[in-house]
Amino acid sequence: MKFSKKETAAYGLVGNSDTTGEIIQQSASTIAGLRLLMTILPIIGLICALFIFNKKFILTDEKAQEIADQLKERNA
């Protein structure tokens, strides 16, 4: 199946064939893989980072005051 340049720009889910260079439609598994790589995996990574951040970097009012006091001492 061949598409014109105007059709490929509108359709968006096409690519070049390895051998002939003609524009072909992407398979459903390719589209699913791209969706997985561009959405699901980054979301999982962000959730993992959120858990690590919340566990390692605890900032209470007391800790914030301690940091502020240290900065005042350093700049004085």
C-alpha positions as CSV (number, residue, x, y, z in Angstrom):
1,M,0.0,0.0,0.0
2,K,1.5,3.3,-1.1
3,F,0.6,6.7,0.4
4,S,1.1,10.2,-0.9
5,K,3.2,12.6,1.2
6,K,0.0,14.5,2.1
7,E,-1.6,11.3,3.3
8,T,1.4,10.2,5.3
9,A,1.6,13.5,7.1
10,A,-2.1,13.3,8.0
11,Y,-2.0,9.6,9.0
12,G,1.2,9.7,11.0
13,L,1.7,6.0,11.6
14,V,3.9,5.1,8.7
15,G,7.5,4.4,8.0
16,N,10.0,3.4,5.2
17,S,10.4,-0.1,4.1
18,D,14.0,-1.5,4.5
19,T,14.3,-2.7,1.0
20,T,12.3,-0.6,-1.4
21,G,12.0,2.7,0.5
22,E,8.3,2.8,-0.1
23,I,6.2,4.1,2.7
24,I,4.4,1.3,4.6
25,Q,1.9,1.3,7.5
26,Q,3.4,0.3,10.9
27,S,2.1,-2.9,12.5
28,A,0.0,-3.0,15.6
29,S,2.8,-4.5,17.6
30,T,5.2,-1.6,16.6
31,I,2.6,1.0,17.6
32,A,2.0,-0.9,20.9
33,G,5.8,-1.0,21.5
34,L,6.1,2.7,20.9
35,R,3.3,3.5,23.2
36,L,4.9,1.3,25.9
37,L,8.3,3.0,25.5
38,M,6.9,6.5,25.5
39,T,4.2,6.3,28.2
40,I,4.2,3.2,30.5
41,L,7.9,2.9,31.1
42,P,8.4,6.7,32.0
43,I,5.4,6.5,34.3
44,I,6.8,3.5,36.1
45,G,10.2,5.3,36.3
46,L,8.6,8.4,37.8
47,I,6.7,6.4,40.4
48,C,9.9,4.6,41.4
49,A,11.7,7.9,41.7
50,L,8.9,9.4,43.8
51,F,9.1,6.5,46.3
52,I,12.9,6.8,46.5
53,F,12.7,10.6,46.9
54,N,10.1,10.3,49.6
55,K,12.1,7.7,51.5
56,K,15.6,9.3,51.2
57,F,14.9,13.0,51.3
58,I,12.8,13.8,54.4
59,L,12.5,17.5,55.0
60,T,10.7,18.4,58.2
61,D,10.3,21.9,59.7
62,E,13.2,21.1,62.1
63,K,15.5,19.9,59.3
64,A,14.7,23.0,57.3
65,Q,15.5,25.2,60.3
66,E,18.8,23.4,60.8
67,I,19.8,23.9,57.2
68,A,18.9,27.6,57.4
69,D,21.0,28.0,60.6
70,Q,23.9,26.2,58.9
71,L,23.7,28.6,55.9
72,K,23.5,31.6,58.2
73,E,26.7,30.4,60.0
74,R,28.5,29.8,56.7
75,N,27.6,33.2,55.3
76,A,28.3,35.1,58.5
